Amino acid sequence: MEKDKTMYTIFGASGDLSKRYLMPALTHMKYEGTIVPISRTDYPNLKNLIKKEGEKIFHLAIPPESVPDAIQIISDTFGKDGIKIILEKPFGSDLTSAQSLVEHIHKYFSDDQIYRVDHYLAKESLQQIVTEKWDRNNIRSIEIIASEKIDIEGRVNFYEQTGALKDFVQSHLLEMAAVVLAGSFEAARRKEALQNLEIVCDVRKRECVKRGQYEGYTDEVNNRESITETFISINMVSNDPAWRGVSIVLATGKALSRKLTQIKITYKNGSEKIFTIEHEPGAYERVIKATLSGNHDLFISSGEILESWRILDAIQQSWKNSKDDLIIYKKGSAVEEVMLQ
């Protein structure tokens, strides 16, 4: 698709994602095609708002429960040819719902027409994992940490429905792990890396999975019974012979001591290699350009989605039946402090 011929339609144009990221990115890159903002009230009138002929990108910046209807409406109105669809996380809420969503989308569009965004894959600082030379031998552990200083900042409904596992682990942390283990951004190699990842201990015993909630969260969300996790750490292993015996740790949380996203490689001799993943305002610009060029390596495939939920399925099943494993931590705690509780 050529930039000057492609119509860019944003579903959910009045939302936070569109205002903070999509429109500024399109403006900064001086997008030359037609941009069409769409709200739900516009659905019955799409034929009059969007020309039927020509190539089109539909960016669905809408709640996940609204995606299936939007997919069907786009197909019914414009058919299949010349269309690309950009989807935002979360991609389902568990393995079953993710499978249903993938199957629903495939009724109307092929996988090569779908671009599932994880903007971390578009970060240039993450690409150092592949572009820099570093020793992949004699590694003791890999730690991927996303520590946030802010709390949920009033996003009560979103966070109560989501939690740290769905918000950060299923997409960002697992995709960063896949890039490290694959040594590549190629989607097929990332999927293979995820296929080899697993949690091998009993998740019910807090041996390799810990969930926490910062003090005061239940008052903030006005739900004294809430067990939504604002922190999670997971210890995993890879069945790939190249990574046998290497401890792989993912951790993320809110209201911690500092804001930091990093990948730390620790060698058997105690030395370390650290990659710091930066906040990059230009990431969404790269997302849009990759969609235009058809570069799927900056997006998550349906296979990766299903593998990531497979990895987390045992955790979710355990959490459904248990409430006594939730750690309460003080605001301003360090990641390491919570992991040791």
C-alpha positions in Angstrom: 0.0 0.0 0.0 1.4 3.4 -0.9 1.1 6.2 1.6 -0.5 8.7 -0.7 -3.2 6.3 -1.8 -4.2 4.6 1.4 -7.2 5.8 3.5 -6.5 5.6 7.2 -9.6 5.0 9.3 -9.5 5.2 13.1 -12.2 3.4 15.0 -12.4 5.0 18.4 -11.0 8.3 17.2 -12.2 10.2 20.3 -10.4 7.8 22.7 -7.2 8.2 24.6 -5.0 6.1 22.3 -6.0 8.0 19.3 -5.5 11.4 20.9 -2.2 10.7 22.6 -0.5 8.5 20.0 -2.2 7.9 16.7 -3.0 11.4 15.6 0.3 12.9 16.8 2.2 10.1 14.9 0.2 10.6 11.7 0.8 14.4 12.0 4.5 14.1 12.7 5.1 11.7 9.7 3.1 14.1 7.5 0.7 11.4 6.4 -0.5 12.2 2.9 -3.5 9.9 2.7 -7.0 10.6 3.9 -7.6 10.2 7.6 -11.1 9.3 8.7 -12.1 9.4 12.4 -14.9 7.0 13.3 -17.1 6.7 16.4 -19.6 3.9 17.1 -22.4 6.2 16.0 -20.9 6.3 12.6 -21.1 2.6 12.0 -24.4 2.7 10.0 -23.0 5.4 7.8 -19.6 4.0 6.9 -20.4 3.7 3.2 -20.9 7.4 3.0 -17.8 8.3 5.1 -15.3 5.9 3.5 -14.8 5.4 -0.3 -15.4 1.8 -1.3 -12.6 1.9 -3.9 -8.9 2.1 -3.0 -6.7 0.6 -0.3 -7.7 1.0 3.3 -6.2 0.7 6.8 -8.6 0.3 9.7 -7.0 1.0 13.1 -9.3 -0.4 15.7 -8.5 1.7 18.8 -11.5 0.3 20.6 -12.3 -1.9 23.6 -11.6 -5.6 22.9 -15.2 -6.6 23.3 -16.1 -4.3 20.4 -13.5 -5.8 18.0 -15.6 -8.8 16.7 -18.5 -6.5 15.6 -16.2 -4.0 14.0 -14.4 -6.8 12.0 -17.7 -8.1 10.7 -19.0 -4.6 9.9 -15.8 -3.8 7.9 -16.1 -7.0 6.0 -19.8 -6.6 5.3 -19.4 -3.0 4.1 -16.1 -3.2 2.2 -15.3 -6.8 1.5 -11.9 -8.2 1.9 -9.6 -7.0 -0.9 -7.2 -4.0 -0.3 -7.8 -3.9 3.5 -5.4 -4.0 6.4 -6.6 -4.1 10.0 -4.6 -2.9 13.0 -5.6 -4.4 16.4 -4.6 -3.2 19.8 -4.1 -5.4 22.9 -5.5 -7.1 24.8 -6.0 -9.9 22.3 -8.5 -11.9 24.3 -8.5 -12.4 28.1 -7.4 -16.0 28.3 -6.5 -18.9 26.0 -10.2 -19.8 25.2 -11.2 -16.2 24.3 -8.1 -15.7 22.3 -8.8 -18.8 20.2 -12.4 -17.6 19.6 -11.2 -14.1 18.6 -8.6 -15.6 16.1 -11.2 -17.9 14.6 -13.7 -15.0 14.3 -11.3 -12.8 12.5 -10.2 -15.6 10.2 -13.8 -15.9 9.0 -13.5 -12.5 7.4 -9.8 -11.7 6.8 -6.5 -13.6 6.4 -3.8 -13.4 8.9 -1.5 -11.4 6.6 -4.2 -8.7 6.6 -4.1 -8.4 10.4 -1.5 -6.3 12.3 -1.6 -6.8 16.1 0.2 -4.0 17.9 2.8 -4.4 20.6 4.5 -1.1 20.4 7.5 -2.5 22.3 8.4 -4.4 19.1 8.7 -1.0 17.4 11.0 0.4 20.0 14.5 1.1 18.6 16.0 0.4 22.1 14.6 -3.1 22.0 16.2 -3.7 18.6 19.6 -3.5 20.3 19.0 -7.1 21.4 19.5 -8.1 17.8 21.8 -5.4 16.4 24.4 -5.4 19.2 27.0 -8.2 19.7 26.7 -9.9 23.0 27.8 -13.3 24.4 24.9 -15.8 24.3 27.0 -18.5 26.0 27.5 -19.3 29.7 24.3 -17.4 30.7 22.9 -18.0 34.2 19.7 -16.0 34.0 17.6 -13.6 32.0 15.5 -11.0 33.8 13.0 -8.8 32.0 11.7 -6.2 34.4 9.1 -3.5 33.8 8.8 -1.4 36.9 6.4 1.6 37.1 6.5 4.3 39.7 2.9 5.4 39.0 -0.1 3.6 40.3 -3.3 2.9 38.2 -3.9 6.7 38.1 -7.7 6.4 38.3 -8.1 3.8 35.5 -10.3 1.8 37.8 -12.6 0.0 35.3 -9.7 -0.9 33.0 -7.4 -2.2 35.7 -10.0 -4.1 37.6 -10.9 -6.0 34.4 -7.2 -6.4 33.3 -4.5 -6.6 36.0 -0.8 -6.8 35.5 -0.7 -10.2 33.9 -3.1 -9.2 31.0 -1.9 -5.6 30.8 1.9 -6.3 30.6 3.0 -9.9 30.8 0.9 -11.5 28.0 2.1 -8.9 25.5 5.1 -6.8 26.3 7.2 -9.0 28.6 6.6 -12.3 26.7 7.3 -10.6 23.4 10.6 -9.1 24.7 11.5 -12.6 26.0 10.8 -14.0 22.6 13.1 -11.5 20.9 15.9 -12.3 23.3 15.5 -16.1 23.0 15.0 -16.0 19.2 17.8 -13.4 18.6 15.5 -12.1 15.9 12.4 -10.0 15.3 11.1 -12.5 12.7 7.6 -13.5 13.8 8.1 -17.2 13.0 11.2 -17.4 15.1 9.6 -15.5 18.0 6.7 -18.0 17.9 9.1 -20.9 18.1 10.8 -19.2 21.1 7.4 -18.9 22.8 6.5 -22.5 22.0 9.6 -23.6 24.0 8.8 -21.5 27.1 7.0 -23.0 30.0 6.4 -22.7 33.8 7.6 -26.0 35.3 6.7 -25.7 39.0 3.4 -25.8 40.9 2.0 -22.3 40.5 -0.2 -22.8 43.5 2.8 -22.8 45.9 4.2 -19.4 45.0 7.4 -21.1 44.0 7.7 -19.5 40.6 4.7 -17.2 40.3 4.0 -14.3 42.7 1.2 -11.8 42.5 0.9 -8.7 44.6 -1.2 -5.6 45.1 0.0 -2.3 46.5 -1.4 -1.0 49.8 -4.5 1.1 49.3 -5.5 -0.4 46.0 -8.8 -1.7 47.3 -9.8 1.7 48.6 -8.7 3.3 45.3 -11.0 1.1 43.3 -13.7 1.1 46.0 -13.7 -2.7 46.1 -12.6 -4.2 49.4 -12.7 -7.7 47.9 -10.6 -7.0 44.9 -7.7 -9.4 44.3 -6.6 -7.8 41.1 -2.8 -8.0 40.9 -0.8 -4.8 40.4 2.5 -6.9 40.5 3.5 -10.2 39.1 6.7 -12.1 38.7 7.1 -15.4 36.8 10.1 -17.8 36.7 10.2 -19.9 33.5 12.5 -22.1 31.5 13.0 -22.8 27.8 13.1 -26.3 26.3 15.4 -25.0 23.6 18.7 -26.8 24.1 20.5 -23.5 23.6 18.8 -22.1 26.7 18.8 -25.2 28.9 19.4 -24.5 32.5 18.9 -20.7 32.1 16.5 -19.1 34.5 14.1 -16.7 32.8 12.3 -14.2 35.0 9.6 -11.8 34.0 8.3 -9.2 36.5 6.2 -6.0 36.3 4.3 -3.9 38.8 2.9 -0.5 39.6 3.6 1.9 42.5 7.2 0.7 42.7 10.3 2.6 43.6 11.2 3.7 40.1 10.3 3.6 36.5 12.5 1.2 34.6 12.2 -1.3 31.8 15.2 -3.4 31.3 16.6 -6.8 30.1 19.4 -8.0 32.3 21.6 -10.9 31.2 23.6 -12.4 34.0 26.5 -14.7 33.2 27.8 -17.6 35.2 30.9 -15.6 36.2 28.7 -12.9 37.7 29.1 -10.3 34.9 26.0 -8.6 33.4 24.8 -7.2 30.1 21.9 -4.8 30.5 19.6 -3.4 27.8 17.4 -0.5 28.9 14.2 -0.1 27.0 13.3 3.5 26.6 10.1 5.4 26.3 10.0 6.3 22.6 7.3 8.7 21.3 8.1 7.6 17.7 7.2 4.0 18.2 3.6 4.4 16.9 5.0 6.2 13.8 7.1 3.1 13.1 3.9 0.9 13.7 2.0 2.9 11.0 4.9 2.8 8.6 5.4 -1.0 9.1 1.7 -1.5 8.3 1.9 0.5 5.2 4.9 -1.5 4.0 3.5 -4.8 5.1 6.3 -5.6 7.6 4.7 -8.1 10.0 7.9 -8.5 12.1 6.9 -5.5 14.2 3.6 -7.1 15.0 2.3 -10.2 16.9 1.1 -13.1 14.9 -2.0 -15.1 15.9 0.3 -18.0 16.7 2.2 -15.9 19.1 -1.0 -14.8 20.8 -2.1 -18.4 21.4 1.3 -19.5 22.6 1.5 -16.6 25.1 -1.9 -17.5 26.5 -0.9 -21.2 26.6 2.1 -20.2 28.8 -0.2 -18.2 31.2 -3.1 -20.6 31.3 -2.0 -22.6 34.3 -1.6 -19.3 36.3 -5.1 -18.1 35.4 -6.7 -21.4 36.2 -4.9 -21.5 39.6 -6.0 -17.9 40.4 -9.6 -18.8 39.8 -9.5 -21.2 42.7 -7.3 -19.3 45.1 -7.2 -16.0 46.9 -4.7 -16.6 49.6 -1.5 -16.1 47.5 -1.8 -12.3 47.1 1.1 -10.3 48.5 0.3 -6.8 49.8 3.3 -4.5 49.3 4.0 -0.9 50.2 4.0 1.8 47.6 7.5 2.7 46.7 8.9 -0.9 47.1 11.6 -2.1 44.8 10.8 -5.0 42.5 13.3 -7.2 44.3 11.7 -6.5 47.7 8.3 -7.6 46.4 9.8 -10.7 44.7 11.3 -11.8 48.1 8.1 -11.4 50.1 
